[in-house]
Amino acid sequence: MNILITGGAGYIGSHVCLNLLDKGHNVTVIDDLSIGHEKLIPKKTEFIKANINDTETLNKLFQKKSFDALMHLAGFIQVEESVKYPDKYFNNNTKNAAILFENCSNNGLKNIIFASTAAVYGNPNKKTIKEGTDLNPLNPYGESKVQTENKLIQMQKENKINYLILRYFNVAGADPKLRSGLISKKTTHLIKIITEAVVGKRDSVTIFGNDYNTPDGTAIRDYIHVSDLADIHVKSLEYLLEKKQSIIMNCGYGKGYSVKQVLDAMNKICNRKIKIEYGNRRSGDTVSLVSDTSKLKKTIKWTPNYNNLETILDTAIKWEVKLQKEKIL
């Protein structure tokens, strides 16, 4: 198949590229490298440096090539930044995505897989979250994704496209072959921050809020290995192309770990004690986000390969060591 991926120079996008290439598909990447890294784009892809709102460049591409599907993974993702600069998020994540979707539809590209987020749910106060849970985002990042989902739903009602919306929970780890992983100058990912502390890039790890209504007072998240998430994309693609049914699915493991539990697991793996500091809760953060993945498993018959916190942490550390050795950031 010929697949167009936006955000292919990013953390998740590069892993999706690898998975598609491993399965023999052709991949074209669109990325403006504003937050992505060209070194993460697999060499076998065709890379076009452009923003998703660049209709002129995309039209030239569509005239030259036909695609079976678009995987739209480009977007800004930092909750704290979105609270400070909401317009940046609505312009890029919502307005530019709408331009992209319309352009794809006008050029006969009707199958779209969209990277959404568990942030659309806000703070639902449920043990596990189903796709039908009310959407109540607590920050502009989450709201920008809700609005983009709504754009796809509207376009599908108008018979312009078929969509598959994937709501990511907390993505972590790195490709087991270390072909890709998370590169970030200013990360907000807990596991990335912890691995930086392990290799000495930072002196300590700050826990933002230890007074949440959880067993140990720290926030709870559902962590999914990035390679399992990439596999979900490929299986979702096969489902969408075969069934032409538009659907929304959660992407997680259905098990939550608190910040302290993740730190304890890392201390055990590394046989050391990471220095912890405590800070105030961050604006827009939620207490607990754990997925109900029954719909995902039933729909695409998906079974995870890396459903283990130690495996996630182990691949994350090995990637961080590789970055340090190769003096990348």
Backbone bond lengths (Angstrom), bond angles and torsions (degrees), N, CA, C in turn:
res aa  C-N    CA-C-N  psi(-1)  N-CA   C-N-CA  omega(-1)  CA-C   N-CA-C  phi
1 M - - - 1.465 - - 1.526 110.47 -
2 N 1.314 115.85 155.61 1.467 121.75 173.18 1.525 108.17 -102.63
3 I 1.312 116.44 118.08 1.459 121.11 -176.22 1.529 109.89 -119.81
4 L 1.333 115.92 133.45 1.464 122.71 175.04 1.524 108.05 -100.97
5 I 1.326 116.25 124.20 1.469 120.79 -179.69 1.523 110.02 -119.45
6 T 1.333 116.25 125.28 1.464 119.70 170.66 1.526 107.23 -93.55
7 G 1.337 115.69 143.09 1.463 118.74 -178.70 1.516 113.02 77.75
8 G 1.321 116.68 24.55 1.464 120.58 -178.51 1.518 114.20 -70.71
9 A 1.350 116.39 -11.37 1.470 120.09 176.18 1.526 111.10 -91.76
10 G 1.306 116.00 3.74 1.462 120.78 179.96 1.511 112.52 -91.59
11 Y 1.311 114.67 178.50 1.467 123.02 -177.16 1.534 111.59 -59.55
12 I 1.320 116.74 -58.74 1.468 119.88 -177.83 1.523 110.38 -74.78
13 G 1.327 116.69 -42.23 1.459 121.16 -178.40 1.521 113.05 -56.32
14 S 1.336 117.06 -41.41 1.472 120.22 -179.21 1.529 111.02 -66.58
15 H 1.323 117.10 -35.37 1.469 120.48 177.33 1.529 110.95 -69.19
16 V 1.325 116.68 -37.56 1.476 120.00 176.99 1.532 109.20 -64.19
17 C 1.330 116.77 -42.29 1.482 121.08 176.20 1.524 110.38 -56.34
18 L 1.319 116.56 -48.04 1.468 121.02 -178.76 1.524 111.29 -59.54
19 N 1.325 116.13 -43.84 1.470 120.64 -178.98 1.519 110.96 -63.73
20 L 1.325 116.63 -43.72 1.470 120.95 178.94 1.530 110.95 -63.44
21 L 1.344 115.85 -44.92 1.466 120.36 -179.75 1.524 110.80 -64.72
22 D 1.338 116.12 -39.41 1.471 120.27 178.51 1.525 111.32 -60.19
23 K 1.342 115.40 -28.87 1.469 120.09 -179.30 1.532 112.37 -94.59
24 G 1.343 116.74 7.92 1.458 120.99 172.15 1.515 116.48 88.47
25 H 1.336 117.66 13.00 1.471 119.93 179.85 1.534 110.93 -88.33
26 N 1.328 115.88 162.68 1.465 122.18 175.95 1.523 109.04 -96.09
27 V 1.315 116.13 134.97 1.465 120.33 -174.54 1.522 110.83 -126.50
28 T 1.337 115.50 131.39 1.469 122.15 171.69 1.523 107.88 -116.92
29 V 1.325 116.33 129.56 1.465 122.11 -177.04 1.518 110.71 -108.09
30 I 1.332 115.26 130.73 1.472 121.91 169.24 1.517 106.70 -111.27
31 D 1.320 117.77 124.50 1.462 121.30 179.18 1.522 107.57 -158.27
32 D 1.334 117.05 136.15 1.475 118.53 179.12 1.535 111.83 -92.31
33 L 1.336 116.30 1.56 1.478 123.48 177.32 1.529 112.87 61.14
34 S 1.330 117.49 21.81 1.467 119.88 177.59 1.535 110.37 -68.08
35 I 1.339 116.69 -34.37 1.471 119.52 173.06 1.532 112.08 -130.30
36 G 1.321 116.60 -9.40 1.468 120.58 178.97 1.522 111.42 -84.71
37 H 1.324 115.27 174.86 1.469 121.39 -178.09 1.520 108.86 -132.20
38 E 1.322 115.25 121.08 1.469 119.83 -175.68 1.523 111.89 -57.50
39 K 1.337 116.96 -31.75 1.474 119.66 -178.36 1.540 112.33 -65.52
40 L 1.337 117.18 -16.84 1.473 119.55 178.61 1.528 112.87 -84.90
41 I 1.331 117.26 -13.91 1.469 119.39 -178.55 1.529 108.78 -75.98
42 P 1.338 117.74 121.62 1.471 118.87 179.64 1.530 111.58 -59.18
43 K 1.327 115.28 144.01 1.473 120.75 -173.44 1.531 113.68 -63.85
44 K 1.320 117.79 -25.93 1.467 120.13 -176.39 1.531 113.10 -78.72
45 T 1.324 118.06 -2.77 1.476 120.47 179.23 1.530 110.13 -87.29
46 E 1.333 115.31 161.04 1.467 120.17 166.25 1.518 105.94 -93.85
47 F 1.333 117.15 127.02 1.464 120.92 -177.13 1.520 110.88 -112.22
48 I 1.334 115.39 129.47 1.463 121.81 175.78 1.524 107.80 -122.26
49 K 1.325 115.71 118.38 1.463 119.67 179.01 1.530 109.31 -82.61
50 A 1.315 115.54 108.51 1.470 121.05 -178.86 1.517 109.49 -165.94
51 N 1.323 115.50 155.98 1.466 120.78 172.51 1.528 108.86 -81.14
52 I 1.307 116.43 154.33 1.471 119.96 -178.36 1.529 112.73 -67.11
53 N 1.331 116.62 -15.73 1.482 119.15 178.77 1.532 112.49 -90.81
54 D 1.328 115.78 4.11 1.472 120.80 -178.49 1.535 109.33 -83.51
55 T 1.320 115.65 81.67 1.476 120.40 -173.69 1.525 112.00 -65.23
56 E 1.316 117.01 -31.09 1.467 120.27 -179.16 1.531 110.52 -63.30
57 T 1.332 115.71 -48.99 1.474 120.65 179.33 1.525 110.49 -63.70
58 L 1.326 116.19 -42.43 1.466 119.98 -178.89 1.528 111.58 -66.96
59 N 1.333 116.81 -39.99 1.472 119.58 178.30 1.529 111.47 -60.95
60 K 1.328 115.96 -40.18 1.475 119.79 176.74 1.530 110.37 -61.94
61 L 1.332 115.21 -40.42 1.467 120.26 179.28 1.537 110.40 -64.70
62 F 1.331 116.32 -44.36 1.473 120.76 -178.78 1.530 112.07 -66.19
63 Q 1.337 116.53 -29.81 1.467 119.58 176.96 1.539 111.33 -70.63
64 K 1.328 114.27 -30.09 1.466 120.91 -176.03 1.537 111.80 -86.33
65 K 1.350 115.69 -34.18 1.463 120.97 -171.36 1.513 110.97 -136.52
66 S 1.333 116.63 147.53 1.470 119.20 170.34 1.528 108.31 -109.85
67 F 1.333 115.57 144.82 1.460 121.47 -175.21 1.521 110.84 -120.08
68 D 1.333 114.86 145.65 1.466 120.60 176.06 1.524 111.35 -78.38
69 A 1.334 116.46 -31.81 1.466 119.77 -177.95 1.521 111.03 -161.57
70 L 1.338 113.79 155.99 1.468 122.52 170.29 1.522 107.73 -105.84
71 M 1.322 116.03 133.38 1.461 120.79 167.81 1.524 106.85 -111.68
72 H 1.323 116.08 110.72 1.464 120.14 -175.07 1.527 110.47 -98.75
73 L 1.341 114.19 100.09 1.463 120.55 -178.66 1.523 112.73 -113.77
74 A 1.332 117.99 -5.55 1.470 120.24 -178.99 1.526 109.75 -69.49
75 G 1.327 115.76 142.09 1.468 118.69 176.86 1.514 111.32 163.55
76 F 1.338 114.44 159.40 1.466 120.24 173.70 1.528 108.02 -86.96
77 I 1.344 116.82 142.38 1.469 118.77 -168.98 1.532 115.25 -130.53
78 Q 1.330 119.01 2.44 1.464 118.74 -173.52 1.528 111.52 -89.59
79 V 1.329 114.36 116.72 1.465 121.03 -175.75 1.526 111.47 -57.82
80 E 1.338 116.43 -50.60 1.465 120.75 -176.67 1.530 111.46 -60.07
81 E 1.326 116.04 -43.39 1.463 120.81 179.11 1.523 110.47 -62.81
82 S 1.334 116.82 -38.26 1.472 120.37 -178.50 1.524 111.48 -65.14
83 V 1.331 116.25 -31.53 1.477 120.36 177.56 1.528 109.70 -68.17
84 K 1.336 116.19 -37.80 1.474 121.17 179.56 1.529 112.06 -75.40
85 Y 1.335 116.21 -40.75 1.469 120.84 -173.58 1.539 110.76 -127.62
86 P 1.324 117.64 68.20 1.467 119.55 -175.72 1.533 114.15 -59.57
87 D 1.337 116.66 -37.53 1.474 119.40 -177.85 1.524 111.94 -61.52
88 K 1.322 116.30 -37.10 1.467 121.34 178.21 1.531 110.10 -57.12
89 Y 1.322 115.81 -39.42 1.464 121.27 -177.25 1.528 112.01 -76.63
90 F 1.320 117.14 -42.04 1.472 118.64 179.54 1.527 111.38 -69.59
91 N 1.330 116.76 -34.82 1.474 119.69 178.11 1.522 111.12 -66.27
92 N 1.319 116.27 -47.06 1.463 119.57 -175.30 1.522 112.54 -81.65
93 N 1.326 116.67 -51.65 1.463 120.53 -172.51 1.523 113.12 -75.06
94 T 1.343 116.96 -28.76 1.467 119.43 -174.91 1.525 112.16 -109.86
95 K 1.324 115.83 -57.95 1.471 119.32 -174.78 1.533 111.84 -64.92
96 N 1.333 116.26 -47.43 1.474 119.71 179.85 1.528 111.87 -65.76
97 A 1.342 115.94 -35.93 1.470 119.74 177.79 1.528 110.38 -63.50
98 A 1.326 116.71 -39.89 1.474 120.84 179.25 1.531 110.54 -63.14
99 I 1.328 116.81 -40.90 1.476 121.35 176.88 1.527 109.62 -61.34
100 L 1.342 115.67 -44.95 1.468 121.40 179.57 1.537 111.18 -60.49
101 F 1.329 116.49 -48.91 1.475 120.20 -176.74 1.526 111.85 -61.94
102 E 1.327 115.86 -43.13 1.470 119.85 179.69 1.527 110.25 -64.32
103 N 1.325 115.68 -40.13 1.465 120.59 179.53 1.526 110.76 -63.64
104 C 1.334 116.14 -43.11 1.471 120.28 177.23 1.525 110.48 -60.61
105 S 1.318 116.34 -47.99 1.467 121.42 -178.99 1.524 111.08 -59.70
106 N 1.332 116.54 -43.77 1.471 121.49 -179.65 1.525 112.20 -63.72
107 N 1.338 115.60 -24.60 1.467 120.27 -178.87 1.529 112.84 -103.13
108 G 1.316 115.66 16.48 1.468 120.37 173.86 1.514 116.04 81.48
109 L 1.339 116.36 10.09 1.470 120.12 177.54 1.529 107.47 -94.65
110 K 1.330 116.34 103.26 1.469 121.34 -166.62 1.528 114.44 -105.37
111 N 1.336 117.81 -13.68 1.472 120.64 -175.49 1.521 109.87 -104.09
112 I 1.345 115.59 117.70 1.466 120.17 -173.98 1.526 110.62 -127.49
113 I 1.333 115.03 126.91 1.466 121.14 170.81 1.526 106.98 -106.53
114 F 1.330 115.88 128.36 1.462 120.59 -172.96 1.528 110.88 -119.60
115 A 1.329 115.08 131.68 1.465 122.31 177.47 1.519 109.62 -83.39
116 S 1.330 116.16 102.58 1.458 121.06 174.94 1.526 108.83 -105.00
117 T 1.317 117.38 -161.57 1.457 119.86 -169.24 1.525 112.23 -151.23
118 A 1.318 115.87 152.97 1.465 121.40 174.57 1.528 111.35 -66.59
119 A 1.339 116.57 -14.27 1.472 119.97 178.12 1.529 112.05 -63.18
120 V 1.334 117.61 -16.12 1.474 120.03 178.29 1.527 110.98 -65.59
121 Y 1.336 117.52 -22.96 1.465 121.04 -176.04 1.528 113.12 -81.89
122 G 1.330 116.53 -20.55 1.458 119.18 -177.05 1.514 111.07 72.32
123 N 1.330 116.18 -125.92 1.468 121.41 -177.95 1.526 108.46 -123.89
124 P 1.332 117.74 75.51 1.464 120.32 -167.80 1.523 116.51 -72.74
125 N 1.351 117.62 -8.86 1.463 120.86 178.33 1.531 111.99 56.91
126 K 1.321 115.67 43.68 1.464 122.10 176.32 1.522 108.66 -125.94
127 K 1.330 115.41 149.74 1.467 119.21 -179.47 1.527 110.29 -62.34
128 T 1.320 116.91 -48.74 1.462 121.69 171.90 1.522 108.58 -132.09
129 I 1.331 115.27 152.31 1.464 120.93 -170.69 1.523 110.23 -109.18
130 K 1.321 116.27 124.48 1.465 121.21 175.14 1.522 109.49 -93.97
131 E 1.330 115.79 162.82 1.473 120.81 -177.91 1.527 112.42 -62.50
132 G 1.315 116.70 -26.85 1.474 119.99 -179.40 1.511 114.56 -83.36
133 T 1.331 117.10 -0.84 1.467 121.68 177.08 1.533 109.58 -59.07
134 D 1.331 116.17 140.83 1.473 120.15 179.73 1.524 110.86 -55.72
135 L 1.329 115.76 139.00 1.465 120.66 178.34 1.520 109.18 -88.33
136 N 1.331 115.57 126.05 1.461 120.19 -177.72 1.528 109.56 -149.50
137 P 1.353 117.16 65.21 1.470 119.83 -175.17 1.521 112.45 -59.95
138 L 1.332 115.37 144.15 1.469 121.10 -177.07 1.525 112.32 -97.40
139 N 1.326 117.24 -0.89 1.464 120.05 -174.92 1.528 110.04 -150.82
140 P 1.337 117.01 160.74 1.467 120.50 -179.62 1.528 113.88 -59.11
141 Y 1.332 117.91 -32.06 1.462 120.28 176.65 1.532 109.90 -57.73
142 G 1.324 116.45 -53.61 1.460 120.62 179.39 1.517 112.46 -60.85
143 E 1.330 116.60 -41.61 1.470 120.99 179.94 1.526 111.35 -65.72
144 S 1.342 116.85 -37.01 1.475 119.63 179.20 1.528 110.68 -63.49
145 K 1.324 116.67 -33.54 1.466 121.21 178.83 1.534 110.67 -74.72
146 V 1.330 117.32 -37.87 1.467 120.58 176.51 1.532 109.92 -59.50
147 Q 1.327 115.42 -45.81 1.473 119.69 -178.91 1.530 111.51 -64.27
148 T 1.329 116.51 -35.31 1.470 119.92 178.43 1.530 110.17 -70.39
149 E 1.316 117.12 -40.64 1.472 120.90 174.22 1.537 109.52 -56.64
150 N 1.332 115.46 -45.54 1.476 119.74 -178.48 1.525 112.12 -61.78
151 K 1.332 116.26 -35.02 1.467 120.89 177.14 1.532 110.22 -62.14
152 L 1.321 116.42 -44.96 1.470 120.79 179.03 1.529 111.40 -64.25
153 I 1.321 115.69 -42.89 1.473 120.50 -179.84 1.526 109.91 -61.19
154 Q 1.340 116.10 -42.41 1.475 120.81 178.99 1.533 111.06 -64.59
155 M 1.316 116.63 -43.60 1.471 120.69 179.88 1.532 111.59 -64.09
156 Q 1.332 115.66 -35.30 1.468 119.29 178.80 1.535 109.97 -67.89
157 K 1.325 116.15 -39.43 1.478 120.23 177.19 1.523 111.20 -61.71
158 E 1.337 115.73 -30.40 1.469 120.84 178.83 1.534 111.88 -86.86
159 N 1.335 115.86 8.48 1.482 122.85 179.54 1.528 113.39 60.79
160 K 1.338 115.76 29.05 1.467 119.51 179.24 1.534 111.86 -87.80
161 I 1.329 116.10 -32.05 1.475 120.24 -174.22 1.529 111.02 -148.42
162 N 1.344 115.36 168.38 1.466 122.78 162.91 1.522 105.92 -116.02
163 Y 1.330 116.25 141.73 1.459 118.35 -177.83 1.525 111.53 -127.97
164 L 1.319 113.94 157.21 1.456 121.49 167.30 1.522 106.35 -135.65
165 I 1.323 115.52 112.49 1.467 121.39 -177.35 1.524 108.81 -97.76
166 L 1.327 116.19 123.40 1.466 122.05 178.86 1.524 108.95 -108.81
167 R 1.323 116.02 118.18 1.468 120.48 178.97 1.522 108.97 -95.96
168 Y 1.339 114.67 104.32 1.465 120.79 -177.53 1.527 110.14 -73.20
169 F 1.333 115.26 138.97 1.457 119.58 165.52 1.534 106.12 -92.77
170 N 1.291 122.18 -144.92 1.474 119.77 -172.52 1.529 111.92 -86.17
171 V 1.307 115.15 115.63 1.467 121.50 -174.33 1.532 108.90 -92.49
172 A 1.336 115.85 134.86 1.470 119.37 -175.72 1.525 109.96 -152.31
173 G 1.340 115.76 175.30 1.459 120.89 179.39 1.519 112.28 85.67
174 A 1.329 115.27 -173.17 1.466 121.80 -178.65 1.518 108.96 -147.88
175 D 1.326 115.19 161.28 1.461 121.32 176.77 1.532 109.34 -51.40
176 P 1.341 118.21 126.98 1.470 120.33 -177.82 1.533 113.28 -57.27
177 K 1.353 117.49 -26.53 1.473 120.61 177.02 1.526 111.43 -87.73
178 L 1.346 115.65 2.80 1.471 123.01 179.06 1.528 113.03 59.14
179 R 1.327 116.31 33.16 1.464 120.29 174.19 1.521 111.11 -80.01
180 S 1.328 117.07 -22.14 1.461 121.09 179.28 1.523 109.53 -156.22
181 G 1.331 113.79 161.30 1.463 121.34 178.22 1.516 107.96 -174.17
182 L 1.310 116.25 -168.96 1.466 120.05 -176.26 1.526 110.42 -86.30
183 I 1.353 114.81 123.80 1.469 121.43 171.29 1.529 106.28 -116.03
184 S 1.310 117.08 123.97 1.464 119.18 -178.12 1.517 110.36 -156.08
185 K 1.338 115.49 131.01 1.464 120.01 177.14 1.524 110.57 -74.18
186 K 1.339 114.94 -36.81 1.470 119.48 -175.75 1.522 108.25 -132.10
187 T 1.311 115.99 77.81 1.461 119.95 -174.06 1.524 112.40 -81.32
188 T 1.329 115.21 149.39 1.466 120.86 171.55 1.525 109.87 -117.55
189 H 1.349 116.72 3.83 1.469 121.29 179.18 1.530 109.69 -77.47
190 L 1.315 116.68 123.05 1.466 121.00 -177.13 1.530 112.21 -55.24
191 I 1.332 117.04 -49.77 1.468 119.34 -173.96 1.527 111.24 -66.92
192 K 1.324 117.07 -35.19 1.472 120.70 174.76 1.537 110.05 -62.62
193 I 1.320 116.35 -43.93 1.470 121.31 179.74 1.528 110.60 -61.62
194 I 1.339 115.76 -42.42 1.468 119.74 179.90 1.528 111.17 -64.76
195 T 1.335 117.26 -42.46 1.479 119.43 179.90 1.525 110.84 -64.88
196 E 1.335 116.89 -33.91 1.471 119.48 176.51 1.523 111.08 -64.65
197 A 1.336 115.80 -34.97 1.474 119.73 176.63 1.529 110.33 -69.16
198 V 1.326 116.39 -37.98 1.467 121.02 -179.42 1.534 111.07 -61.87
199 V 1.347 116.74 -41.90 1.477 118.91 -177.49 1.530 113.17 -90.09
200 G 1.340 116.13 4.02 1.461 119.81 174.21 1.508 116.15 88.99
201 K 1.350 117.08 11.75 1.470 119.77 177.87 1.525 111.62 -74.64
202 R 1.322 116.43 -23.14 1.471 120.93 176.29 1.527 108.41 -140.13
203 D 1.340 114.97 154.57 1.471 120.27 -173.79 1.520 113.06 -81.10
204 S 1.323 116.17 -28.37 1.461 118.89 -174.15 1.527 110.51 -154.29
205 V 1.319 115.36 171.20 1.466 122.24 176.15 1.516 107.76 -117.84
206 T 1.326 116.53 128.99 1.462 120.80 178.63 1.528 110.27 -94.72
207 I 1.321 115.34 127.71 1.469 121.20 172.77 1.522 107.39 -94.53
208 F 1.324 115.60 119.03 1.460 119.87 -177.96 1.534 109.78 -90.57
209 G 1.320 114.11 93.71 1.466 120.53 179.80 1.514 111.83 95.16
210 N 1.339 115.91 116.81 1.470 120.53 174.52 1.527 110.31 -124.88
211 D 1.346 114.08 25.20 1.471 119.82 -179.11 1.535 111.42 -123.31
212 Y 1.335 116.07 24.03 1.466 120.01 176.61 1.533 109.97 -72.77
213 N 1.300 115.74 158.49 1.465 121.07 178.53 1.531 109.85 -80.77
214 T 1.339 114.93 67.93 1.466 123.09 178.39 1.532 107.32 -133.89
215 P 1.345 118.38 165.87 1.470 119.49 -176.68 1.526 114.98 -53.82
216 D 1.351 118.13 -37.20 1.478 118.59 179.90 1.533 112.81 -113.72
217 G 1.328 116.33 9.03 1.471 120.19 175.55 1.516 115.39 86.53
218 T 1.357 116.95 -7.35 1.472 119.49 -179.30 1.533 110.35 -106.37
219 A 1.325 115.51 155.97 1.470 121.80 -174.19 1.530 111.32 -64.67
220 I 1.323 115.21 149.47 1.470 122.13 -177.20 1.521 109.91 -112.00
221 R 1.335 116.22 135.06 1.461 121.42 179.14 1.531 110.56 -135.72
222 D 1.322 114.14 156.97 1.462 123.76 178.02 1.532 106.80 -101.58
223 Y 1.329 116.81 109.45 1.471 121.07 -175.77 1.526 110.63 -96.43
224 I 1.337 116.41 129.41 1.465 121.82 177.05 1.526 109.27 -119.88
225 H 1.328 115.95 136.00 1.463 120.30 179.41 1.526 109.79 -67.45
226 V 1.316 116.20 136.16 1.462 122.05 -174.38 1.535 112.32 -59.86
227 S 1.331 117.69 -32.15 1.470 119.94 179.37 1.525 111.51 -72.30
228 D 1.334 117.23 -32.98 1.470 120.22 173.02 1.525 110.59 -67.06
229 L 1.324 116.41 -39.41 1.464 119.80 178.03 1.529 110.52 -63.99
230 A 1.327 116.85 -40.10 1.473 120.84 177.38 1.527 110.29 -61.10
231 D 1.321 116.03 -39.81 1.467 121.02 178.36 1.528 111.00 -63.73
232 I 1.336 116.25 -38.24 1.474 120.70 176.88 1.530 109.96 -59.38
233 H 1.327 116.91 -40.82 1.470 120.52 179.98 1.532 111.66 -59.98
234 V 1.313 116.05 -44.42 1.469 119.96 -177.00 1.531 110.67 -69.17
235 K 1.326 116.73 -42.37 1.470 119.62 177.86 1.536 111.13 -67.60
236 S 1.320 116.80 -34.76 1.473 121.32 176.79 1.519 110.94 -66.37
237 L 1.325 115.15 -38.00 1.469 121.19 177.30 1.534 110.07 -60.80
238 E 1.326 115.81 -46.92 1.468 120.20 179.44 1.526 110.83 -61.44
239 Y 1.331 116.22 -40.44 1.470 121.19 179.24 1.534 110.76 -63.96
240 L 1.337 115.86 -47.00 1.468 120.85 -177.02 1.525 111.42 -62.96
241 L 1.321 116.38 -42.73 1.467 120.07 -178.35 1.534 111.74 -70.53
242 E 1.319 116.15 -31.78 1.463 118.98 -179.50 1.533 112.10 -80.96
243 K 1.336 116.58 -46.10 1.471 120.74 -172.25 1.523 113.47 -92.78
244 K 1.345 116.78 -24.66 1.476 121.78 -175.26 1.543 111.35 54.43
245 Q 1.335 115.18 32.87 1.469 120.98 179.51 1.518 109.53 -106.41
246 S 1.318 116.45 127.36 1.467 120.66 179.58 1.524 109.08 -83.21
247 I 1.330 114.89 135.71 1.463 119.28 -172.90 1.530 110.15 -154.66
248 I 1.339 115.80 155.79 1.477 122.46 176.37 1.524 107.61 -117.52
249 M 1.349 116.34 132.97 1.472 119.38 -178.88 1.530 111.79 -138.15
250 N 1.329 115.05 141.30 1.459 121.83 172.00 1.523 110.33 -76.47
251 C 1.340 115.95 145.02 1.468 121.55 176.99 1.525 109.31 -122.75
252 G 1.310 115.78 103.35 1.461 122.11 178.01 1.512 108.08 -164.72
253 Y 1.332 115.89 -166.48 1.464 120.26 176.52 1.525 112.37 -109.52
254 G 1.334 116.44 -10.33 1.463 119.19 -179.85 1.518 113.47 80.72
255 K 1.340 116.49 17.01 1.469 121.03 177.98 1.518 109.07 -133.80
256 G 1.323 116.24 133.64 1.457 120.14 -177.32 1.519 113.42 -105.14
257 Y 1.335 115.37 145.14 1.464 121.64 174.18 1.527 107.99 -126.71
258 S 1.332 116.19 139.34 1.461 119.56 176.27 1.519 109.57 -79.58
259 V 1.324 115.50 164.86 1.475 120.82 178.28 1.531 109.58 -57.25
260 K 1.326 116.16 -43.51 1.474 119.85 -179.67 1.527 111.54 -64.55
261 Q 1.331 117.50 -38.79 1.470 120.39 178.40 1.528 111.70 -62.91
262 V 1.326 115.90 -39.14 1.471 119.88 178.64 1.533 109.80 -65.84
263 L 1.318 116.50 -43.26 1.470 120.43 178.26 1.527 111.31 -63.54
264 D 1.322 117.18 -41.54 1.476 121.03 178.79 1.527 110.64 -62.31
265 A 1.346 115.79 -41.97 1.475 120.19 179.57 1.522 110.62 -63.26
266 M 1.342 116.85 -40.18 1.467 120.61 179.09 1.534 111.11 -67.71
267 N 1.330 116.42 -41.14 1.472 120.40 176.90 1.527 111.04 -58.07
268 K 1.336 115.05 -39.32 1.475 120.97 -179.18 1.529 110.34 -66.75
269 I 1.354 115.99 -45.45 1.475 120.42 -179.42 1.534 110.52 -62.56
270 C 1.337 115.76 -43.76 1.476 120.44 -174.33 1.527 112.94 -88.76
271 N 1.327 115.56 -8.95 1.461 120.54 -177.97 1.523 111.58 54.79
272 R 1.319 114.74 48.10 1.465 120.80 178.57 1.520 109.34 -153.58
273 K 1.318 116.50 172.91 1.461 120.85 -178.65 1.531 108.48 -114.84
274 I 1.308 116.01 111.89 1.471 120.20 177.48 1.521 108.62 -75.70
275 K 1.320 116.64 133.82 1.474 120.80 179.79 1.530 109.77 -70.53
276 I 1.320 115.75 130.09 1.467 120.98 -178.17 1.524 110.06 -114.08
277 E 1.331 115.47 137.45 1.466 121.33 170.37 1.527 107.56 -121.35
278 Y 1.319 115.97 158.20 1.465 119.89 -178.63 1.516 110.34 -115.39
279 G 1.330 115.37 134.81 1.463 121.27 177.40 1.521 109.77 -126.39
280 N 1.319 115.06 175.57 1.467 120.01 178.37 1.519 110.68 -71.35
281 R 1.320 115.42 159.24 1.467 119.75 173.56 1.520 109.32 -58.27
282 R 1.329 116.25 145.79 1.465 120.62 177.98 1.522 109.75 -90.01
283 S 1.310 114.92 143.68 1.463 120.11 178.16 1.525 109.67 -61.05
284 G 1.327 116.69 131.02 1.463 121.18 176.93 1.514 114.48 91.99
285 D 1.351 117.88 -3.94 1.469 120.35 178.54 1.530 110.92 -80.48
286 T 1.331 115.90 150.56 1.460 121.30 179.29 1.526 110.17 -111.31
287 V 1.328 115.86 161.06 1.466 121.76 -176.92 1.527 110.88 -70.23
288 S 1.337 115.69 -53.06 1.465 120.07 -173.28 1.521 110.07 -147.67
289 L 1.321 116.23 133.65 1.464 122.03 175.87 1.527 108.54 -135.57
290 V 1.324 116.08 103.70 1.463 121.66 179.09 1.523 108.06 -129.52
291 S 1.318 117.06 131.26 1.468 121.09 -172.36 1.521 112.75 -84.72
292 D 1.323 115.02 150.04 1.465 121.73 161.51 1.529 104.36 -98.01
293 T 1.328 118.01 115.77 1.470 121.36 -173.51 1.530 112.83 -106.19
294 S 1.320 116.31 16.52 1.474 118.50 -176.82 1.530 111.60 -62.09
295 K 1.322 117.33 -36.12 1.470 120.78 179.61 1.532 111.18 -65.85
296 L 1.310 116.15 -42.71 1.473 122.07 178.56 1.529 110.75 -59.42
297 K 1.326 115.36 -50.67 1.472 120.17 -176.48 1.531 111.27 -64.41
298 K 1.327 115.95 -39.17 1.461 120.53 -178.63 1.530 111.32 -71.32
299 T 1.329 116.61 -40.40 1.468 121.30 -173.32 1.529 112.15 -72.58
300 I 1.335 117.03 -49.13 1.478 118.93 -174.09 1.529 112.56 -111.03
301 K 1.329 116.41 9.00 1.482 121.22 178.15 1.536 110.66 52.47
302 W 1.340 114.76 48.56 1.464 120.62 -174.48 1.525 111.68 -92.38
303 T 1.327 115.32 135.72 1.465 121.58 172.42 1.522 108.41 -126.13
304 P 1.335 117.65 126.19 1.470 119.12 -178.51 1.519 112.86 -70.43
305 N 1.330 115.61 152.31 1.465 121.98 177.15 1.531 113.00 -103.39
306 Y 1.343 116.59 -19.34 1.473 120.23 -171.75 1.527 112.05 -128.72
307 N 1.337 115.78 35.24 1.469 120.65 -174.96 1.526 110.89 -78.67
308 N 1.325 114.44 73.12 1.455 120.37 -176.03 1.531 107.94 -160.64
309 L 1.330 116.72 122.99 1.465 120.25 -176.57 1.524 111.66 -60.18
310 E 1.333 117.50 -39.63 1.470 120.50 -179.57 1.533 110.97 -63.18
311 T 1.345 116.41 -38.96 1.476 120.50 178.78 1.527 110.14 -64.36
312 I 1.327 115.64 -43.46 1.475 120.63 178.07 1.529 109.90 -58.64
313 L 1.331 115.91 -48.96 1.465 120.64 -178.09 1.526 111.69 -66.00
314 D 1.318 116.47 -40.26 1.461 121.05 -179.19 1.531 111.49 -61.99
315 T 1.338 117.54 -45.68 1.473 119.77 179.38 1.531 110.72 -67.85
316 A 1.332 116.56 -34.32 1.480 120.53 178.63 1.523 111.15 -65.25
317 I 1.345 116.66 -41.50 1.477 120.01 178.87 1.527 110.32 -65.93
318 K 1.329 116.56 -46.26 1.470 120.00 -178.55 1.528 111.24 -59.92
319 W 1.333 116.60 -37.79 1.467 120.47 177.48 1.530 110.42 -65.93
320 E 1.333 116.25 -42.42 1.472 120.53 -178.80 1.524 110.38 -64.21
321 V 1.327 116.63 -39.12 1.479 121.13 177.12 1.517 109.83 -62.95
322 K 1.345 116.61 -41.41 1.467 121.22 178.93 1.533 109.92 -62.32
323 L 1.323 117.26 -44.90 1.474 120.59 178.51 1.523 110.83 -58.59
324 Q 1.324 115.69 -41.87 1.471 119.91 -178.61 1.534 110.79 -66.85
325 K 1.317 116.55 -43.51 1.462 120.44 179.54 1.521 111.86 -61.86
326 E 1.352 114.88 -40.71 1.464 119.99 -177.43 1.532 112.54 -88.32
327 K 1.349 114.93 4.26 1.476 121.94 178.27 1.534 112.17 54.21
328 I 1.350 115.09 44.37 1.469 120.89 175.39 1.528 107.16 -95.41
329 L 1.311 116.52 117.03 1.471 123.02 -176.33 1.524 111.07 47.58
